Every structure is written in C-alpha cells, then in structure tokens.
Amino acid sequence: MCKGMPIGLSRRDFPETSVLRRHPPPKAKVLAEAVELCEKIGFPITATTSKLLSQGLRRFEGKNEVQSAINQVLSMMMMRPMQLAQYFCTGAVKSQSDYYHYALATPFYTHFTSPIRRYPDVMVHRLLSAACGYTPPPTLADVKEIAKICGHCNDKKTAAKTVSEASADTFFGLFVKHVGTLEEKGVRCRGASMPHLNVSRFQIWSG
C-alpha cells in the first residue's frame, strides 16, 4: 500500500485529527550562507528547492576517496540550515501549506510502516482501520490531546538524536584515549568565518 492511500483515507474521515509529518524549509539566512560558501570554494550548488539541492549534491558524488570526501563535506554544510521534521495533528495546523514536507517535496506525508517502534504509526493505523470500516473510530478524538501526543513524540525523537550523537562522541573519545594519537586524512574548508574540518573515516565534522 502506498503512503498516499492512508493519508487520503485518514484525512477524508478524520480531517481534524489525522497525524501527519511535516518538514519546515531550511533557515533562509543560514542556507544562503552555505550556498555562498560552496560557491566560494568552487562547488556551486542551487538550493532554491529541495529537488535542486539534492541534484546539486549528486553532481559531486564519486567512488574515489577525494570525491567521497567532497560530497560528505558539502552534504554536512547543507545540513546546517535544515530544520527537524515534526509530527502534528491536522486540526492544530490551520494552513495546509504548513503541512508540506520539504525534504521529500510532498504536500502530505506521514509515518505508518513501523508501528512496532513508532507510536505515531500506531495512531495512523488506528485511524486507517476506522476509515476502512474494520474498527470503530478511536476514542481519542480531541485535537489538543493528539497535538500534545505529537509534541511528546517530537521531543522524544529529538532527545534520542541528541543522546545518540553524544554517545558517539563519548565512545570516540574513549577510543582515542585507548589507542592513542591518530593520524588521518581530513578536509579543511577555510572559506568560512570559522574553518570547517571533516575527517571522513570517523565521520567527524566540526566548525
């Protein structure tokens, strides 16, 4: 079943209490600075839409070590302006233009394929089951309550991401402490006000 079908059924029968996922566009000022920096260091990228940004990054893909490092640096630079995707209740967001998912370039999007590990997927499954006539409508039908649950899921997802990154940093620090000084190839970008440094082998990015 394609994702468009459950979204359509859910929004048809539950226009105010559907659970979708949106992705706000990147921060304009930070994106403009990243595009300017890419141009300055010799890797021009058009980022007026997510599709053009993706195509621009693919232009610098390659199989050798140098091309891989360049693509990784450019990708990390373009990640800085990006905002986090969010679950939301349709009744809590009045304008459908705010439903848009920037990264996927689609006006409507939701998660529903992993109910064993994501609670929003469970909520979508319940709405979909009711829309198909298999079960009664969910008893939880209050926009404020669903919006609160979506906010909680967003908070937990952000916290998990933060902890994962902190854990990776901690264990890398312990690894270096254990093995001693390391010498690795890296890419340093000096075109910015603050130099960026990337060490591809260990997925290290600073700046």
N, C-alpha and C positions, 0 to 999 in steps of 0.2 A: 504494500500500500504506500503510495507516495505521500509526502508530508502535506501536500496541498489539500488532500481529501479530508484528513482530520481537522485541519484548520477551518476549512469551509463548513463542515458539519457542526463543529463547535461554535463558530461564530453565528451560524444560522439559527441554532436553537438556544444558544446562551450568549447573546451579543454583549451583555454587561459583565458576565462572569467567566469568560474564557481566559485561559492562561497562555500568554504568548511570550516570545523572547525578542527583544529589540536590541539594536546596537547603534548608539548615537554616532554621528560623524566625528572624525578626529578634531582635536582642538586646532582651530584655523591658524592661529599665530605660530604655534609650535610646528605645525605641518609646513607652513610657509618657510620657516627657518630651516627645517630638514631638507626641503626641496632645494633651497638656495645653497645649502652646504653641499649637497650632491652635485649640483651644477658646478660649484667652485672647485671640487676635487676631480672633475672630469667624468662624472657619471650622471648625466641629466635624466631626470625622471618626471613624467607628467602625473600629477596626483589629483586632478580635478574630479575624478570619480574613482571608486574602489576598483572598477574593472581596469581603468587605465593604469592605476598604481600597480596592480597585480601583473599586468602585461609589461610594465616598465621594469619591474624586478626580474621577471623571467628573461628579459633581454640579457641580463648579466649572469645567468646560470651557466654552469660548465662542470665538466668532470674532473679537471685538474685541480691541484691544491690551491693555486692562486685564484682561479675563477670561483671556487667554492668559498674562499675567504672573503672575496669581494662581495659576493652575494649575501653572505652572512652579515657583513658589516652594514650593507645598505638596508637589509631587512631589519636589523636592530635599530638603525636610525629611524626607519619609518614606523617602528613600533612605539616610539616615544610619544607621538601625538595621539595615539589611539586611546579610546575610552573603553571601559569594560561593557560587555553585553549584560543585559538585565532581564530577569523575568518580571512580568507585570500583569495586572488584571485589566482587561479591556475597559471595564467601567470606570477605572481610576485614571485613564488617559483619554482626554476628550477628543483630541485631534488624531485622526488616523494617519496623518503624515508623521506622527511621532511613534508609530508602530514600526517604522522602517528599520531593516537590518542592514547596516552599512556594509559590513564585510561580505555578506552574501548577496548584496544588491537585490533584495527582495522586499516587497511591501509588507508581507506577513510571514512570520516564521515561528515555529515552536519546537520544543523537545518532546518526543513521545516514544522513542525507540528503546529507552533504557530505564523502565520503571523499577528494576531491581536495585538501582543505585542512585536514582534522582527522584525526589518527591514530586517536583513539578510534572514529571512524566506520568506519575500515578494520578495526579489531578486531571491531566488531559485525558487519560484513559477512562476515567470515570465519566467525564463529560461526553466523550466519544461513545461510550457504551450506552449512555442515556439517549444520545442523539440517534443512535441506531435502533433504539427500542428494546435493547436487551435488559436494561435495568431501569429502575425509577430514577428521576433526576437526583443528583446529590443533595443531601440535606443542607450542606454548607453553600448558601447562595447569597451571602452578604458581601457586597463589593469591598467594604472596608476590611473585613476579615480575610478575604482572599488576597487583597493587596498587602495586608500585614504578613501573611504567609510568604508571599512572593518576596517581600523585602527581607524576611528572615533567611530565605534560600539564597538571596543575593549576598547577604552578609556572610553566610557560611561558606559560600563559594569563594568570596574574596579572602576570607580568613584562611581557607585551605591553600589557596595560591600563595599567600604570604608565608605561611608556615613551610610549605614545600620549598620555596626559594631560600628561606632562612636555613632550613635543614641542609639543602645542597651546599650552601656557603659554609656552614659549620663543618660538615664532613669533608669538604675540600680542604678547609683549614687544618683539620686533623690529619688528613692525608699528607699534606705538605710538611706538617710538623714531624710526621713519622718517617718520610723518605728523605727529607732534607731539601736543599736548594734544587730547583728545577730550571732548566733552560729550554724554552720553547719558542717557536716562531710566532710572531704576532703581527697585527696590522695596527698602525697608529695613524689616526686621522688628525692632522694639525690645522685644518681649515676652520675649525670652530673656535669660539672664545675659550672653551675648555677642551683640551685634547681628548679624543676617544681612543680607547685601546681595546683590541679584540684578540683573544687567544682561542683560536678555533678548536684545538684539540680538547680543551677543558670547558668549552662553552662559557668563557669568561668575557664579560663586557663591562667596561667602566667608562665614566665620563658623562 
